[in-house]
Amino acid sequence: MSALTVLAADEFKAPGLELFDFPTLWAGAPFWLTKPVLLAVLSSLVVIAFCWSAFGNPKLVPRGMQNVGEYGYMFVRDQVARPFLGKDADRYMGLLLSLFFLVWIWNLMGVIPVLQFPVASHIAFPVVLALVVYGMKIYLGMKHQGALGYFKNMMFPPGLPKPIYFLLAPIEFLSNMIVAPFTHAVRLFANMFAGHIIIAFFSMVGFWFLFEKLTPLGAPVGVLGVLMTIAMTGFELFIQFLQAFLFALLAAMYIGGSLHAEH
Amino acid sequence: MKAAATLLAAEGNSPIMPHMYELVVGVFAFLLVLVVVGKILTPRIQKTLNERTEAIEGGIKKAEDAQAEAQRTLEQYRAQLAEARQEAARLREEAREQGARIKAELREEAQEEARRLIQAAHAQIEADRQQAMAQLRGEIGRLSTELAGRIVGESLEDEARQRRVVDRFLEELEGTQAVH
């Protein structure tokens, strides 16, 4: 018996944060074994299964799943890796491909019937990926530009009047070292979080006004809720793809920036 | 009571505070994908894509080579054909020259032969004439004698006329000989 059903007895209440709280899968299960954890691992298995069927035994002349997989590979290579990494693109394709597919499947879990929970709407998961990229960014930056050179290139880009640096250096440091990884994770998290609430809200409207409290006045609102649920699900499919693309794109951008000082 | 507790618990879990166990699971889930997809599968597809590129480039190269080879062979054939034509023209010219020479030789020979035949004929004719002449001389003597005998045997009244006949006859005989 959840809080939702108790309150639902007398008046409509929009879904909120409780959407993101899950008990353990069954009574007595380990405390960490919840639906998001299950979906996160399931997503990994889905990505691995898909990639294995596509790239496990690749042929010179592609057939079936290999075509689909190559389409994804080409997309990540041409739209994400090459624009930011140039000739180093191939070395980081493994990482970028993993990030893109994993985030996309995490997000897609939000619209798959029954499962219906976008894994990335639990912030821990985007944080893990963002931290990995952040760690790589700093490591590669120091390796390729030198420990001091990395921060010098970041905070003191040449060719500006001296006084500007008093302003620029702290901003650049803050932006690169603190804001960038934070927004990298939060952008994905917040999009999935909000999207999940929106879909839940409209489906709750439909459910409430068409099934729980069916009234002549409320019915059209319920129909609108159902229609909006369908529309928002379509929109959410687009956002899910876009966020996965963006997450991989930013990762490529950060890594590319560390390999070569841009300024 | 239970509902209120759940609500409190919900509010206690801030959505931007990551759960520790989810961080661990997240790392595990990501590493799993990174190892299998990133480290095992990506190199495979990269290798295949590179091989495909090479195969296509190799195919194009091979086609170009074949075309160049065909071009070379064609040139060679053309050169050979031209050479053969030249050779044929030369042979034809030679044959014509030879033919002309043979014809000229034959004509010369034929003319020589004709000349020789004519000469032989002339000689023969001369010999025949000489022989006829000699024969004629003997005949004339005999005839003259016979004629003379006859004339002598005739009447003497016509003696003067007979004489004239004999004279004319002899004169004519002389004249014929003089012509020759």
Chai-1 contact restraints between the chains, C-beta under 6 A:
chainA,res_idxA,chainB,res_idxB,connection_type,confidence,min_distance_angstrom,max_distance_angstrom,comment,restraint_id
A,A3,B,A3,contact,1.0,0.0,6.0,A-B,restraint_1
A,A3,B,T6,contact,1.0,0.0,6.0,A-B,restraint_2
A,A3,B,L7,contact,1.0,0.0,6.0,A-B,restraint_3
A,V6,B,A3,contact,1.0,0.0,6.0,A-B,restraint_4
A,L17,B,A10,contact,1.0,0.0,6.0,A-B,restraint_5
A,E18,B,A10,contact,1.0,0.0,6.0,A-B,restraint_6
A,F20,B,P15,contact,1.0,0.0,6.0,A-B,restraint_7
A,D21,B,A10,contact,1.0,0.0,6.0,A-B,restraint_8
A,D21,B,N13,contact,1.0,0.0,6.0,A-B,restraint_9
A,W32,B,Y21,contact,1.0,0.0,6.0,A-B,restraint_10
A,V37,B,V25,contact,1.0,0.0,6.0,A-B,restraint_11
A,A40,B,V25,contact,1.0,0.0,6.0,A-B,restraint_12
A,A40,B,A29,contact,1.0,0.0,6.0,A-B,restraint_13
A,V41,B,A29,contact,1.0,0.0,6.0,A-B,restraint_14
A,S44,B,A29,contact,1.0,0.0,6.0,A-B,restraint_15
A,S44,B,L32,contact,1.0,0.0,6.0,A-B,restraint_16
A,S44,B,V33,contact,1.0,0.0,6.0,A-B,restraint_17
A,V47,B,V33,contact,1.0,0.0,6.0,A-B,restraint_18
A,I48,B,V36,contact,1.0,0.0,6.0,A-B,restraint_19
A,C51,B,V37,contact,1.0,0.0,6.0,A-B,restraint_20
A,C51,B,L41,contact,1.0,0.0,6.0,A-B,restraint_21
A,F55,B,L41,contact,1.0,0.0,6.0,A-B,restraint_22
A,F55,B,R44,contact,1.0,0.0,6.0,A-B,restraint_23
A,F55,B,I45,contact,1.0,0.0,6.0,A-B,restraint_24
A,P58,B,R44,contact,1.0,0.0,6.0,A-B,restraint_25
A,P58,B,I45,contact,1.0,0.0,6.0,A-B,restraint_26
A,P58,B,T48,contact,1.0,0.0,6.0,A-B,restraint_27
A,L60,B,E51,contact,1.0,0.0,6.0,A-B,restraint_28
A,L60,B,R52,contact,1.0,0.0,6.0,A-B,restraint_29
A,Y73,B,I45,contact,1.0,0.0,6.0,A-B,restraint_30
A,M93,B,T42,contact,1.0,0.0,6.0,A-B,restraint_31
A,G94,B,G38,contact,1.0,0.0,6.0,A-B,restraint_32
A,G94,B,T42,contact,1.0,0.0,6.0,A-B,restraint_33
A,L95,B,G38,contact,1.0,0.0,6.0,A-B,restraint_34
A,L97,B,T42,contact,1.0,0.0,6.0,A-B,restraint_35
A,S98,B,V33,contact,1.0,0.0,6.0,A-B,restraint_36
A,S98,B,L34,contact,1.0,0.0,6.0,A-B,restraint_37
A,S98,B,V37,contact,1.0,0.0,6.0,A-B,restraint_38
A,S98,B,G38,contact,1.0,0.0,6.0,A-B,restraint_39
A,L102,B,V33,contact,1.0,0.0,6.0,A-B,restraint_40
A,H122,B,E22,contact,1.0,0.0,6.0,A-B,restraint_41
A,I123,B,I16,contact,1.0,0.0,6.0,A-B,restraint_42
A,I123,B,P18,contact,1.0,0.0,6.0,A-B,restraint_43
A,A124,B,P18,contact,1.0,0.0,6.0,A-B,restraint_44
A,A124,B,H19,contact,1.0,0.0,6.0,A-B,restraint_45
A,A124,B,E22,contact,1.0,0.0,6.0,A-B,restraint_46
A,A124,B,L23,contact,1.0,0.0,6.0,A-B,restraint_47
A,A124,B,G26,contact,1.0,0.0,6.0,A-B,restraint_48
A,F125,B,G26,contact,1.0,0.0,6.0,A-B,restraint_49
A,V127,B,P18,contact,1.0,0.0,6.0,A-B,restraint_50
A,V128,B,L23,contact,1.0,0.0,6.0,A-B,restraint_51
A,V128,B,G26,contact,1.0,0.0,6.0,A-B,restraint_52
A,V128,B,V27,contact,1.0,0.0,6.0,A-B,restraint_53
A,V128,B,F30,contact,1.0,0.0,6.0,A-B,restraint_54
